[in-house]
Amino acid sequence: MTTSEAAGTAPAHDPAVIDRLLDRAVARLKAVGALCSEEVERAVRTVPRHAFAPEFPLEEVYDPRMVLRTRYADDGTATSSVSAMWVHTLMLERAHLAPGMRVLEVGGGGYNAALVAELVGPGGSVTSIDIDPVVVERARTFLAGTGYGDRVEPVEGDAEHGHPPGAPFDRIIVTAAASDVPPAWTEQLVDGGRLVLPLEVRGYQRIYAFTKRGGDLLVGETGDHAGFVPMQGAGAPDSRRARVTGTVELVTDADPVPAPEALPDVFALPAHQERTGVRIGGMEPFSTLQMWMTGLSGFGLLTGTGEDFVHRPMASNTTPAVWDGATLAYLLLPRVPDDTETYEYVACGHGPQAKEAASALAEHVRAWNRDHRHGPGPRFLVHPGLPDADRVVRTRHTRLLALWDRAEPDHGLDWAADASG
Ligand SMILES: C[S@@+](CC[C@H](N)C(=O)[O-])C[C@H]1O[C@@H](n2cnc3c(N)ncnc32)[C@H](O)[C@@H]1O
């Protein structure tokens, strides 16, 4: 359906039905902590979400978990959507928007930009940049149709370069999955400005909220998983895959992966398993463990179907792993015998250093359990000048470091740690 067809066929809806659906959505968003402030609630109740997705039934439009996919690549993968309501409200809360602010939205469509326009008011400004001209046109049509035509400027372009004509911005809100922080985003933020984005680091996509603390330094935190469509253009993800055996591949987006021809069939090599003694309930969140694991050098995710693993993997399609030469170690999560609710992490190594690698991985999990499992999770520093050190993740443009403990050795980063807050 074209934009004009979608706009032209938009059915008239009963306002009472929309109010009922909105009440339900707002209650659910509050219950899961994705909506906290009166300001964001007012914006959600004011902007008619259905007018930005007229081809979808109302029940779907106002279901806070539903992603409304609007554009697809030739291979059938989605390239654009009206994102789920929970992710909009959560990111708006993290952005700390206020009247009068200048905001750049990366990834358009219109709905989120209209919410931002409500929050920054008539004294603020919203620029919404999208790489896809069809999405820009769609946004322009829907914004004009809902009265936001003068309050949001949709522009076409690759947001890798930000939007220099509108800079500097008080806030940059990214609504496509980034695998890096391009220099333009930091440069085009004011000091003290916030960058909120879904960032995929070593296979795990999360929403990060950073504050610019002078120069090129960003300081922030994360917590929430996300599943945005990937960035296109110059910032498209550059993950590398090396086949291990069968359908199993090692995927990494950061440090170099060994060339595929260097990968032996590790599952045919000697194996060693070490139980960690760390147990977890089926419903307990383990995202801080994922972040803790990504700080290991040689980290990657093993993907593939469970049958190809010698032992049952941690999850059906991604298993955290560490690769070093011809040795691979990964983490399993088998159920504890005679207990349907509890699982135990088991490190499994293959290759010449199987025992050492499995032991090191098991010890890493024990350290998480001891020191961080029930903590608030790390703060993050992003700066291109972070030194090569353990746990510093290198991307094309910058480096990212998780700081787990204020008292830990700082790798000469006192200047950065002092600036956090
Ligand atoms: C999930 S959609 C945006 C959702 C939207 N902001 C909303 O209101 O719900 C992601 C958008 O990012 C756009 N995009 C992807 N890569 C981009 C890039 N490099 N520069 C600008 N836009 C990009 C896609 O075309 C797509 O429309």
The ligand as an SDF file (V2000), in Angstrom:
LIG
                    3D

 27 29  0  0  0  0  0  0  0  0999 V2000
   12.1600    1.2100   13.6050 C   0  0  0  0  0  0  0  0  0  0  0  0
   12.1150    2.3570   12.3120 S   0  0  0  0  0  0  0  0  0  0  0  0
   11.8600    3.9210   13.0980 C   0  0  0  0  0  0  0  0  0  0  0  0
   10.6690    3.9850   14.0300 C   0  0  0  0  0  0  0  0  0  0  0  0
   10.1130    5.3530   14.1510 C   0  0  0  0  0  0  0  0  0  0  0  0
   11.0280    6.3530   14.6430 N   0  0  0  0  0  0  0  0  0  0  0  0
    8.7910    5.4100   14.8770 C   0  0  0  0  0  0  0  0  0  0  0  0
    8.2800    6.5310   14.9780 O   0  0  0  0  0  0  0  0  0  0  0  0
    8.2510    4.3930   15.3240 O   0  0  0  0  0  0  0  0  0  0  0  0
   13.8300    2.4800   11.8610 C   0  0  0  0  0  0  0  0  0  0  0  0
   14.0750    3.4500   10.7270 C   0  0  0  0  0  0  0  0  0  0  0  0
   15.4630    3.7010   10.6590 O   0  0  0  0  0  0  0  0  0  0  0  0
   15.7560    4.0120    9.3210 C   0  0  0  0  0  0  0  0  0  0  0  0
   17.1960    3.9310    9.1200 N   0  0  0  0  0  0  0  0  0  0  0  0
   17.9910    2.8350    9.0390 C   0  0  0  0  0  0  0  0  0  0  0  0
   19.2680    3.1790    8.8390 N   0  0  0  0  0  0  0  0  0  0  0  0
   19.3050    4.5350    8.7980 C   0  0  0  0  0  0  0  0  0  0  0  0
   20.3380    5.4870    8.6150 C   0  0  0  0  0  0  0  0  0  0  0  0
   21.6040    5.1100    8.4240 N   0  0  0  0  0  0  0  0  0  0  0  0
   20.0200    6.7900    8.6310 N   0  0  0  0  0  0  0  0  0  0  0  0
   18.7280    7.1990    8.8170 C   0  0  0  0  0  0  0  0  0  0  0  0
   17.7130    6.3290    8.9750 N   0  0  0  0  0  0  0  0  0  0  0  0
   17.9890    5.0100    8.9840 C   0  0  0  0  0  0  0  0  0  0  0  0
   14.9480    2.9840    8.5410 C   0  0  0  0  0  0  0  0  0  0  0  0
   14.7350    3.3960    7.2000 O   0  0  0  0  0  0  0  0  0  0  0  0
   13.6760    2.9200    9.3710 C   0  0  0  0  0  0  0  0  0  0  0  0
   12.6640    3.7200    8.8300 O   0  0  0  0  0  0  0  0  0  0  0  0
  1  2  1  0
  2  3  1  0
  2 10  1  0
  3  4  1  0
  4  5  1  0
  5  6  1  0
  5  7  1  0
  7  8  2  0
  7  9  1  0
 10 11  1  0
 11 12  1  0
 11 26  1  0
 12 13  1  0
 13 14  1  0
 13 24  1  0
 14 15  1  0
 14 23  1  0
 15 16  2  0
 16 17  1  0
 17 18  1  0
 17 23  2  0
 18 19  1  0
 18 20  2  0
 20 21  1  0
 21 22  2  0
 22 23  1  0
 24 25  1  0
 24 26  1  0
 26 27  1  0
M  CHG  2   2   1   9  -1
M  END
$$$$
